[in-house]
Amino acid sequence: MPIGRNGLNPVVYMGDWHEMVSAKILSLFINSLFIFACYTISKLDKKE
């Protein structure tokens, strides 16, 4: 592939993009885990 207009190597750009997406997925995963934990705790509190 040719070098992009902004002068960055496409491989390096794709690597940065992959890291950014991984970070977003990781934060979403942590958020969903936190919500699930809070939901489970509230369920347990209601049972008692």
Secondary structure, DSSP 8 states (H G I E B T S, - for coil): ----TTS--HHHHHHHHHHHHHHHHHHHHHHHHHHHHHHHHHHHHHH-
